[in-house]
Amino acid sequence: MKSRHVLRLLTTASVLLFTAQPGLAQSAAAQASDARIPSASNASVLAADAPNREGDSDIVVTAQKRRQTLLEVPVSVIALGGEQLRETGVTDFVELTKFTPGVIAANQLVGGRTVQTFTVRGIGNDDFRPVGNPSVAVHFDGVYQGSSALIGGQMFDIARVEILKGPQGTLYGRNTTAGAVNVIANQPDARASGTATLEYGSFNSARAEAAVNVPLSPTIALRVAGVVDHTDGYVTNLGAGRFAGTSPDPRIPANGNPPRDDKAGRSTYRGGRALLTLGLDTPTQLTLNVHGFRETGFQQQGERAPVANNAYPADARYTYASNVVTPLDKRSYGGAATLTHAISDGVGLVVVGGYEHLAQHFGWNDATPIRTYDIDYRDRLDQGSIEARLQSTGSGPIEWTVGAAGFRDRIRLISQLDGSDVFRTVFDTDYLQNRKGWAVFGDGTWHLTHKLKLTAGLRYTYEQSHYSGTTVDANPYGTSLARRIYPTFPVTFDNRFSDNKVTGRVVASYSLSRDAEVYASVNRGFKAGGFDGSTIFYAGKAAPFRSETIWAYEGGIKFLPRGGPVQIEASGFYYDYSDLQAIAVLQVGPNIFTSGRTNLGQARSFGGELSIVAHPVQSMTVRLGAALLDTRIIRIDTGSAAQRLQREGNVLPNAPAMTLNGSIDYVIPLKGGMSLTPAIDGRFVDNYFTEIDNYHAIGGYFLGNARLTLNIDDRWSVTGSVRNFTDTFYANGAFATTTQNAIFVGPPRSYAITASLKI
């Protein structure tokens, strides 16, 4: 079996010689509030360049928290500009992955469209409750988002998205074993401007997004942006069927039976942001950020897929049978302040502070038409963070950054679990988690010669968390079987966790020419330990799990000629994980399962990626990408020989052996200054599992999209698009056990028309 898999990797490796996709950013037009440090002697910053074809000007990113061209960054980075995101219809992280080989983004099992998580190079599994620590650290305008429940709510009016692959423990700190994502919103500037986009499509889906930039004085500017996004969804709740009105005991009310609902996945999302910048083009600049979003509607549920010993029949495509309606209501708001100050011609100060609040209420059905684990969740999150750093801003033999960061959050989880048909009772939970941590770090790049550079950095991080709460048997009917299944009930816990880690990196890079560079790196990263956020049925499940650590080894080459017909990036990597964290499904009774986050032991991951952007003819852009990946669980730390036998040697969750993507667009000039641009893109994802037991694989799939854009002038454009034009039925998530396989399906073929205006 292993030899066949190795042969498959070697065979498909040839694809890497001709497929790829490097950083696809706009030119220096992208603005980053966390890196705009003016010089004291020259207060101006880079103005937005005119839109150019990729390769016509240097791609500027802030992956290392200072402005650099993509060629200068010795890290595997994918950068996508806001204009490209708008033109290709990318409005969330899931859509973003069609341009990102080796990266999987998906909605979580619960929490709506705004809960999205990343898996990069096979690492990224996360707890679906807010107490979890994502493996990919997401920052919006420099502010760290401590929960996956926050990150999907601010994806509008975007200037640039940067995806850094591999551990980023030096500059980004905790929870970066898989990588980091920087999202930079369009910043206020000195020009009056505005944008508006309207879209309508299948499933009564409509989206309206607009932004306006107003200079209030030569040094003060305001930018306000907002979005409304509605869909009726593409799934149907059929109700409880033959299980409607049943009850295991006359004292227990009958099981529910909601009427058929063809719009069971409908939801409406609203978001807004206001940015005020004081001190434009001066040595001291302050940007204030106020933002918020709300998502209402219903939580999409999983469909039961065929399993030989499934207790319930499989659902028809795009339907599910649920005895409950699952509401969804999420509200979030926050604020941030970014101060940049030029201390001298060569030294700048950056201070970024932020606060986020989230309150969410949603329901969940466990893919059975009876009351097994029907849960009503109510979560509340408050977090604050701050980072301050000094860094060099001028040219010289050494570029350096030193700083300190602090983070604190408070998360309360309240839920009610209806197990009336299995446990013959209802459970109530009330959990509270408090986390805090701080870090100091330093990073520098030495130009040893005009061609050879050495980058090194260290970070010390301290983490502390406190988790307490209760799970009680409400026993409203006097019929509870909870004590028979869980003899230690009720559960009360009060646990603490603390840890400290030193992480760092060493990178050597060598300039082969003005347009080509090679690099090799060794990185150490970690993901903080903590607590499981699912229902605690026994005290041991509330015990803390340990921090996850990684040693990462990577080498790569970048060939990015300015204005050249071809750009190429290639990289290879090997990751060694200790105390790898993952969610394990545990059987606690006949056909009764629970899940919880735990430490596996040891795992490894290795692979390669190659990317190309080419312009075969004038006005044509071809982007191709591919990634090969091999992951294995090497050791399971458990006293159970059966678990070791079942899990050792398995592949990691959300780690397909191969992902491929590509796109082609061609600009056809028309009379009167108009142009027509046909475009097509596609993505192939190989088979993969969503859990460590490798029970049921999600089948590999190909998704293709096409669009035709008419640019009337520099201001107006109209686009017709079709997504998933092959009408592929596919899953982008699953909950799998020995007796269940509930899949979360992606949308079928859909159509949309979009009109955009820039002023």
C-alpha positions, 0 to 999 in steps of 0.5 A: 500500500505504501509503495503504491502511494510513493509511486503515485507521488513520484508519478504526479511529481512531474505535474509540478514541472508545469503547474503552479501559482505564485504570489498573485498580488497587485503591485505596490498599490496594496496598503498595509497599516501595520507597515506604513512607517514614514521616514522622518525626512520624507513623510510620503508613502508609496502611492497606489500604482496604476493597475498593471499586469502581474510582473509589470512591477514589484509585488509588495507584501508585509509578510515579515511585518515590513514592506518588501517585495515578494522576491525579498521574502525567504518564505513561501507566500501567496499574496492576492490583491483586492482587485483580483479578488473582486474580479474573480468573485472571491468573498470568503476564505473558502473561495480564496483556496481556488488560488492556493495550492496546499491550502484547504479552507472550509466552514466548520461544523457549526457556526454559519458561513462566518466560521472558517478554518484553514489547513495548510500542508496538512495541519489546521484541525480546530475545535469548532467552539471559540475556546479552540486555538487555530493552527493558522494565525489570522490577522486583520489589519495587524490585529490577531483573531483568537478564534475561528468564529471571528475571521469570516466576518470582515472579508470585504473592501480588501486590499490584499490577502497574504498566506504564509505557509509553514510555522511563523513562530518568530514574528507571529507567535502562538498558534502558527504551526501551520502558518499565518494569514494577513488580511489588509483592508483598503486604507484611507488616503488623500483621494476622494473615491468610491466603489460599489458592487451588486450581484444576484444569482442562483438560490436567490443569492444577492450581495451588495458591497460599497465603500467610499473614501473621503479626504477630510483635510490634507492629513485626515481621511475617512473610509467607510465600507459595508456589505449585505449578503443573502442566500436562500441556500441549496439544502432542504430539511425533510423533517423527522419522517417516520420518527416524528411524534415518537417517544421512548417513554410516555413521560417524555414529549414526542419527537418534533417534526418541522415542516419541509423547508427548501430554504433550510440553509438561508442566511443573511450577513451584514458587515461594516467598517469605518477607518479614520486616519490622522496624519496622512503622509506625516512622520506620525500616523494614527488609524482608528478602525471600528467594525462589526458584522451580524449573521442571521438565519439557519445553520446548515446541517450535515447529510448522512452518507451511505455507511454499511452499518448506519442506523439510519438511511442515507439522505438524498443529495442536498437534503437532510432529515432533522427533527429540529430547526437550527437557528443562527444569530451571530453578532460581533463588533470591535475596534482597533488603533494603529500608531506608526511613528518615525523616530528617526530616518532609520527607526520606526515605531508601530503599536497595534491594539484591538478589541473584539466581541462576539455573541452567537446563538445557534443550533445543531443536529447530529444528523439523526432524526431523533434526539441524540445530540440536538444542541442549542449553543450560546457563546460569548467572547471578548478579547483584547490584544496589543503589539508594539515593535521597533524596526528599521526603516532605512536601507543598510546592512541589517534590517531588524525588528524587536517587539512585545505582544500581549493577548487576553480573552474571556469566553463563556460557553452555555449550551443545552443538549437534548438527548431525550430519545437516547439518554432520556434526559436533557443536559445543561452546560455552563463553561468559562475560559480565561486566557492570557499570554505575552511574548517578546521577540526579535528578528533580523536580516544580515546582508553578509554580501550583496547576494547572501543574506542570513535571517534569524529570530527568537521569540519567548511566549508565556501562556496561561488559561483557566477553564471551569464549569459544570455539566448537569443532568436536568432530568426534566422527565424523571427518566434519565439514563445518564448515570448508567452511561456516565457513572460520574455524573454530574461533572464539575471541573476547575482546571488550569494550564500554563506553558512557555515556549521559545520559538525561532527561525534561521533562514539563508537566502542567496540571490542568483540574479536580480530576478531569482533567489534561493532560500533554505530555512529551519523554523520552530513553532508551537500551538498553545495547549488548552482545553476541549470546547465540546460537551464535557461528559466526564472529568477527564475530558476537561483536563488540559492538553499539551502544547503542540510543537513543530520543527520545520525544514524548507527550501525553495526558489523564486524566479520573479522577473519584473515584467517577464513572461513567466514567474516561477516559485518552487518549494519543498518541506519536511515537518516534524510534529510533537504532541500533535493536537487533534479531535478524536472520536470516542465511543461511549456507548452503543451507537453513542459517540463523543469527540474531544481534542487531545494530544496524539503523539508524533506526526510528520508531513513532507511535500513540494509545491510549484507555481507559475504565472505566464503570459503566453501572448499579450493580454493573456494570463495563465496561472497554474498551481500544484502541491503534493503532500504525504502525512503520517501519524508516527506515534500515538501516546495511549495505553490502548493497544487498539487505538495505536493499531487503529491510528498509527500510520494513518494520514492527518485530517484535511491533508489531500495527497494532491491539490491542483489549480489553474486559471486562464483569462484573456483581455479582448480589446473592443471599440470605444475603450471597452474590453471583453475578458473571458476567464476560466478557473478550476481546482482539483482536490484529492481524496482526504479524511477529516478525522484521525481514525480515517473512517470514511474518506471525502472523495476527490473532486474537481470544481470549475468556474467560468466568467465573462466580463465586459469592462465598459471603461475604467469605471464600469464592468458587468460580469456573468459567471457560472460556478461549479459548471460541471455540477459536481456533488462534493463534500467540504467537511464531514463528521465520521465514526464507525456508524456515521458519515455526515457530510457537509456538501458544497453548492451545486452549479450556480449562476450570477450576474455582477455589476461594479462601479469605481469612482 
